[in-house]
Structure formats: C-alpha cells, structure tokens
Amino acid sequence: MERKGFIGGSDVHNLFSLKPYGCAVKLWYEKTGKKPDFPESYNPNIERGKALEPIIRKLYEEESGEDIVVPSKQFQHKEYPFLRAFLDGLMFSDTDTPHVIEIKCLNRDSFYKARREGLLDAYILQMQHYLMVTGYQWGRFVIFWADGWALDDFKVERNQELIDKMLAAELRFWKFVENGPKPDPLELGDKRCGKCLYRVSCHGKKLQDLYDLQQEEHEYKNLSDSEDYQMAAEKYITDKAAFDEAKVDLETSKDALKELIGKMPGVYGCGLKIHYRQIKSKRWDTKRLSQDHKELEAEYKKEVFSRPFKPYEVGE
C-alpha cells in the first residue's frame, strides 16, 4: 500500500521514535516519498498475518458470539483528512458505538508477553489513533498465536488526554512533511538504524559501513543439499521450540510465585527456597561517561572481534 499522503495508526509510534522500532526520520522519508537506499526485504511474518486475518476474525466471532463487519473503505478524520484509519473490523455489541477491531498475529514470546504485561505502547497509540479518526469510544485487540492456535483479546477505552497529545504531535509532524525540516535523527549507532532502508540517506556512508547487511547476505552459503546440515538444522528448530515453550511456562510459574511472595524478602517450603530481597548496586553509566568525556574514547575504546552464533528461522 502506498504510504504517502496520510498518517495511519501503525505510523504513530514512529512520530515519537518509540522503541524498539520507531523512528520519526524514517517516517518522514516515507511520507515525503523518498526512494529507499535499499530494497524492502520479504517478511514472511507479515504475509502470514495477512493470510490468517480472516481465520482469526472467524475464530473470534465464534468465541465472542459477536459478528465482525469489515469496513469497505478507509476512515478519514473530519477536520484533518490526512489522518486515516484502515480497520481490520468493527464489532457491534451492547455499546452505543461499535468496537474498533485490530487483529495481531504474534509469535509465541510476544503472545505470552502480552498476556503477562499487557499491550505494547505502539499498539495503544495505534488504537487511540483509530478512535480519534473514527470518533468511536472503544477498541478491541484480538491477538493470535498461530503455532499454538491460541486466541486472546484486550479491550481499550478511548483516552482523550492521550488523543489530544497525539493529535498535536501528528499535526506538527505533517507540517514537517509539507514544508520541512527533517526531524532529528536517532543517535549514530542506534540498533534501529541497522536495518533501516534509509540509513545511508539519514547518516551517510559511515553508517552503511557499520551496517552493511547486504554484503553479509552475499557471503552466506546455501547448505540445503547437505543431509548432515539438514538433520542438524531440523533438530535445532525442534529443540529451540521445546526450549521456548518451557521458557514461557517457567516465566508464568515465576510470575505466580512472585505474586504469592509479595513484599516478603524470601520464602521456603515444598522443595523450594526463594530469595526475593531487593538488592542495591552501583554500575558505570558508560553512555554518560562517553558523552561527557569523549577524549577518553580514543584511549580506552578498542576493537574487539567476536563471532556470535545467531540462528534465525526463515521461510524457504
């Protein structure tokens, strides 16, 4: 979908350069129509989410007992038409206005993290943008973990105070799109810059040298024809899945114990002895030290070579 000419809900976290992925400069390049420095890579997770969306919608209808209507067109803000909303659905229940439905297809870790800790700030901003554009009072996130075929939902109420701040930021940003200037970039070396499609335009040749991922890809060797590698890779994927599942279960068990312990410094019983005492320690603020005493970097910073092992599961 062409991303010029409007601000959508999934753009809002970029306005505030919200971690872990947000960047106002990247959004500014997109909205001003700048050609990316690198081609956008294929993301199977996004494609899977799109393909599963009708299935997730149907599953949630069966679970909730409510029908979800897919809007035939986008919504526009009445006063500011460049503020738009592309909705996954609207659910009509016993409220005066419909619920805005947003569907997220998550991996295992993200799914259980949402259950434990709640929705990401980026998701909250996205829903508040939709409520601002549509004028509705309620939204509902439907999250789905495909491998575990697990479904959950989160109800979100309109927050007018947040919407007012968000609207001011969106209007200010749109003036930058129409007349400039470009927003301030992230600090050189920020991890978010590593895979940004505009990293050279934003930071120059120096950053390209630091994050030349394209060249790294060309050095990879395809071992698909090796039976030994195939067996080892399949075993790793199976073991990793089992490990991740056990890790999620362990975190859930730890959370239950923490809730039971409360403010007690430690407990024992039933084969467990648990220390849960608050510990105070001091650590070097290396970021501040580097900022305040740049003259020390040349003397005390040194090149360190490593070879991290980072397997990623990818589609064939």
C-alpha positions as CSV (number, residue, x, y, z in Angstrom):
1,M,0.0,0.0,0.0
2,E,1.3,3.5,-0.9
3,R,2.3,5.2,2.4
4,K,2.4,8.8,1.1
5,G,-0.3,11.3,1.7
6,F,-1.6,10.3,5.1
7,I,-0.7,9.2,8.7
8,G,-2.2,5.8,9.7
9,G,-2.4,4.0,13.0
10,S,0.7,1.9,12.5
11,D,2.7,5.1,11.8
12,V,2.1,6.8,15.2
13,H,4.8,5.1,17.2
14,N,7.3,6.4,14.7
15,L,6.3,10.0,15.5
16,F,7.7,9.6,19.0
17,S,10.7,7.4,17.9
18,L,9.3,4.8,20.3
19,K,11.5,1.8,20.9
20,P,12.1,-0.8,19.8
21,Y,11.3,0.1,16.1
22,G,10.0,3.7,15.9
23,C,11.9,6.4,14.1
24,A,10.5,9.9,13.1
25,V,13.1,10.3,10.3
26,K,12.2,7.0,8.7
27,L,8.5,8.0,8.7
28,W,9.4,11.5,7.3
29,Y,11.2,9.8,4.4
30,E,8.3,7.5,3.7
31,K,5.7,10.4,3.8
32,T,7.8,12.7,1.6
33,G,8.2,10.0,-1.0
34,K,11.9,9.5,-0.8
35,K,13.2,6.4,-2.6
36,P,14.8,4.0,-0.1
37,D,18.5,3.3,-0.2
38,F,17.9,-0.5,0.0
39,P,15.0,-2.7,-1.3
40,E,12.5,-3.8,1.3
41,S,13.1,-7.4,2.2
42,Y,10.4,-10.0,2.2
43,N,8.8,-10.6,5.6
44,P,7.0,-13.9,5.9
45,N,5.5,-13.0,9.3
46,I,3.6,-10.0,7.8
47,E,2.4,-12.2,4.9
48,R,1.3,-14.9,7.3
49,G,-0.6,-12.4,9.4
50,K,-2.5,-11.1,6.3
51,A,-3.4,-14.6,5.2
52,L,-4.6,-15.6,8.7
53,E,-6.6,-12.5,9.3
54,P,-10.0,-13.9,8.0
55,I,-9.4,-17.1,10.0
56,I,-8.6,-15.2,13.2
57,R,-11.7,-13.0,12.7
58,K,-13.9,-16.0,12.3
59,L,-12.4,-17.7,15.4
60,Y,-13.0,-14.6,17.5
61,E,-16.6,-14.3,16.2
62,E,-17.2,-17.9,17.3
63,E,-15.6,-17.3,20.7
64,S,-17.3,-13.9,21.4
65,G,-20.6,-14.6,19.8
66,E,-20.5,-11.3,18.1
67,D,-20.3,-10.5,14.3
68,I,-17.4,-8.5,13.0
69,V,-18.0,-6.3,10.0
70,V,-15.1,-5.5,7.7
71,P,-15.3,-1.8,6.5
72,S,-15.4,-1.4,2.8
73,K,-13.4,1.8,2.8
74,Q,-10.9,3.7,5.0
75,F,-11.9,6.3,7.6
76,Q,-10.7,9.9,7.5
77,H,-10.6,12.5,10.2
78,K,-13.4,15.0,9.6
79,E,-11.1,18.0,10.1
80,Y,-7.8,16.6,9.0
81,P,-8.3,14.3,6.1
82,F,-4.6,13.2,6.1
83,L,-5.3,11.3,9.3
84,R,-6.7,8.0,8.3
85,A,-7.6,4.6,9.7
86,F,-7.6,1.2,7.9
87,L,-9.6,-1.1,10.2
88,D,-9.5,-4.8,10.5
89,G,-13.1,-4.8,11.6
90,L,-15.9,-3.3,13.6
91,M,-17.8,-5.3,16.2
92,F,-21.3,-4.2,17.2
93,S,-22.4,-5.2,20.7
94,D,-24.3,-3.6,23.5
95,T,-22.5,-0.3,23.4
96,D,-23.7,2.9,21.7
97,T,-20.9,2.8,19.2
98,P,-19.1,-0.2,17.7
99,H,-15.7,-1.5,18.9
100,V,-12.8,-1.0,16.5
101,I,-11.2,-4.4,16.0
102,E,-7.4,-4.7,15.4
103,I,-6.0,-8.2,14.8
104,K,-2.4,-9.1,15.6
105,C,-0.8,-12.4,14.7
106,L,2.1,-12.8,17.2
107,N,4.8,-15.3,17.8
108,R,4.9,-17.3,21.0
109,D,7.0,-15.0,23.1
110,S,5.1,-11.8,22.1
111,F,1.7,-13.6,22.7
112,Y,2.6,-14.6,26.2
113,K,4.3,-11.4,27.0
114,A,1.1,-9.5,26.1
115,R,-0.8,-11.8,28.4
116,R,1.6,-11.2,31.2
117,E,2.4,-7.5,30.8
118,G,-0.3,-6.0,28.5
119,L,-0.1,-4.5,25.1
120,L,2.9,-2.7,23.6
121,D,2.8,1.1,23.8
122,A,2.9,1.2,20.0
123,Y,-0.4,-0.8,19.9
124,I,-2.0,1.5,22.4
125,L,-1.1,4.5,20.2
126,Q,-2.4,2.7,17.1
127,M,-5.8,2.1,18.7
128,Q,-6.1,5.6,20.1
129,H,-5.4,6.9,16.6
130,Y,-8.2,4.8,15.2
131,L,-10.6,6.0,17.9
132,M,-9.6,9.6,17.2
133,V,-10.2,9.3,13.5
134,T,-13.5,7.3,13.7
135,G,-14.8,9.2,16.8
136,Y,-15.6,5.8,18.5
137,Q,-15.2,5.2,22.2
138,W,-13.9,1.6,22.4
139,G,-11.4,-0.6,20.6
140,R,-10.5,-4.3,21.0
141,F,-7.2,-6.0,20.1
142,V,-7.5,-9.6,19.1
143,I,-4.1,-11.4,19.4
144,F,-3.4,-14.8,18.0
145,W,-0.5,-17.3,18.3
146,A,-0.8,-19.5,15.2
147,D,1.5,-22.4,16.2
148,G,-0.3,-22.8,19.5
149,W,-3.7,-21.9,18.0
150,A,-4.3,-19.6,20.9
151,L,-6.5,-16.5,21.0
152,D,-6.9,-13.6,23.4
153,D,-8.3,-10.1,23.4
154,F,-7.8,-6.7,25.1
155,K,-10.4,-4.0,25.4
156,V,-9.2,-0.4,25.0
157,E,-11.1,2.6,26.1
158,R,-10.8,6.0,24.4
159,N,-8.2,8.2,26.2
160,Q,-9.0,11.8,25.3
161,E,-6.0,13.2,27.1
162,L,-3.6,10.9,25.1
163,I,-5.5,11.6,21.9
164,D,-5.1,15.4,22.3
165,K,-1.3,15.0,22.8
166,M,-1.1,12.6,19.9
167,L,-3.1,14.9,17.6
168,A,-0.8,17.8,18.3
169,A,2.2,15.6,17.5
170,E,0.6,14.4,14.3
171,L,-0.2,17.9,13.1
172,R,3.3,19.1,13.9
173,F,4.8,16.2,12.1
174,W,2.7,16.8,9.0
175,K,4.0,20.4,8.8
176,F,7.5,18.8,8.6
177,V,6.3,16.6,5.7
178,E,4.8,19.6,3.8
179,N,7.4,22.2,4.5
180,G,10.4,20.6,6.4
181,P,12.6,20.5,8.2
182,K,13.5,16.8,8.6
183,P,13.1,15.6,12.2
184,D,16.2,14.9,14.3
185,P,17.8,11.5,13.5
186,L,18.5,8.8,16.1
187,E,22.0,8.7,17.5
188,L,24.6,7.2,15.3
189,G,25.0,3.5,16.2
190,D,21.4,3.1,17.4
191,K,20.3,-0.5,16.7
192,R,17.2,0.7,14.9
193,C,19.4,2.1,12.2
194,G,21.0,-1.2,11.3
195,K,18.2,-2.5,9.1
196,C,16.6,0.9,8.2
197,L,16.0,1.3,4.4
198,Y,17.1,4.9,4.6
199,R,20.2,4.5,6.8
200,V,22.6,5.9,4.2
201,S,20.5,9.0,3.4
202,C,20.0,9.7,7.1
203,H,23.5,9.1,8.5
204,G,25.7,8.9,5.4
205,K,28.3,6.5,4.2
206,K,29.7,5.9,7.7
207,L,26.6,4.1,8.8
208,Q,26.5,2.0,5.7
209,D,29.9,0.7,6.6
210,L,28.8,-0.2,10.1
211,Y,25.6,-2.0,9.0
212,D,26.4,-3.3,5.5
213,L,23.9,-6.2,5.8
214,Q,23.6,-6.5,2.1
215,Q,27.2,-7.6,1.7
216,E,26.9,-10.0,4.6
217,E,24.0,-11.8,2.9
218,H,26.1,-12.3,-0.2
219,E,28.6,-14.2,1.9
220,Y,26.1,-16.8,3.1
221,K,26.4,-20.3,1.6
222,N,23.4,-22.4,0.9
223,L,23.8,-25.8,2.7
224,S,20.3,-27.1,1.8
225,D,21.8,-30.1,-0.1
226,S,23.8,-31.3,2.9
227,E,22.0,-34.1,4.6
228,D,24.1,-33.6,7.8
229,Y,23.2,-29.9,7.9
230,Q,19.5,-30.7,7.2
231,M,19.4,-33.1,10.1
232,A,21.2,-30.7,12.4
233,A,19.0,-27.7,11.4
234,E,15.8,-29.7,11.9
235,K,17.0,-30.9,15.3
236,Y,17.9,-27.3,16.3
237,I,14.5,-25.9,15.3
238,T,12.7,-28.7,17.2
239,D,14.9,-28.3,20.3
240,K,14.5,-24.5,20.2
241,A,10.7,-24.8,20.0
242,A,10.7,-27.1,23.1
243,F,13.1,-24.7,24.9
244,D,11.0,-21.6,24.1
245,E,7.8,-23.4,25.3
246,A,9.5,-24.4,28.5
247,K,10.8,-20.9,29.0
248,V,7.3,-19.4,28.6
249,D,6.0,-22.0,31.1
250,L,8.8,-21.2,33.5
251,E,8.2,-17.4,33.3
252,T,4.5,-18.0,34.0
253,S,5.4,-20.1,37.0
254,K,7.8,-17.4,38.3
255,D,5.2,-14.7,37.9
256,A,2.7,-16.8,40.0
257,L,5.4,-17.3,42.7
258,K,6.3,-13.6,42.8
259,E,2.6,-12.7,43.2
260,L,2.3,-15.1,46.2
261,I,5.5,-13.9,47.8
262,G,4.6,-10.2,47.5
263,K,6.9,-8.0,49.6
264,M,8.5,-10.8,51.6
265,P,12.3,-11.0,51.2
266,G,12.3,-14.7,50.9
267,V,10.3,-17.9,51.5
268,Y,10.9,-21.7,51.6
269,G,8.8,-24.8,51.5
270,C,7.7,-27.6,49.2
271,G,11.2,-28.2,48.0
272,L,12.0,-24.6,47.1
273,K,13.9,-21.9,48.8
274,I,13.4,-18.5,47.2
275,H,15.4,-15.3,47.7
276,Y,13.4,-12.2,46.7
277,R,15.2,-9.5,48.5
278,Q,15.8,-6.1,47.0
279,I,19.5,-5.6,46.1
280,K,21.2,-2.2,45.6
281,S,24.2,-2.0,43.4
282,K,26.2,0.6,41.5
283,R,27.1,0.4,37.8
284,W,29.0,2.6,35.5
285,D,26.9,4.8,33.3
286,T,29.0,4.2,30.2
287,K,26.7,6.2,27.9
288,R,27.0,9.3,30.0
289,L,30.8,8.8,30.5
290,S,31.2,8.6,26.8
291,Q,29.1,11.8,26.3
292,D,30.9,13.8,28.9
293,H,34.4,12.7,28.2
294,K,34.8,12.0,24.5
295,E,38.5,12.5,24.8
296,L,38.7,9.2,26.7
297,E,37.2,7.1,23.9
298,A,40.4,7.1,21.7
299,E,42.5,5.9,24.6
300,Y,40.2,3.4,26.2
301,K,38.0,2.1,23.4
302,K,39.4,-0.8,21.5
303,E,38.3,-3.0,18.7
304,V,37.0,-6.4,19.8
305,F,36.3,-9.2,17.4
306,S,33.7,-11.8,18.1
307,R,31.7,-14.4,16.2
308,P,28.2,-14.6,17.7
309,F,26.0,-17.6,16.7
310,K,22.6,-16.2,15.7
311,P,20.3,-18.7,14.0
312,Y,17.0,-17.3,12.6
313,E,14.1,-19.4,11.4
314,V,13.2,-18.3,7.9
315,G,10.8,-19.4,5.2
316,E,12.2,-21.4,2.3
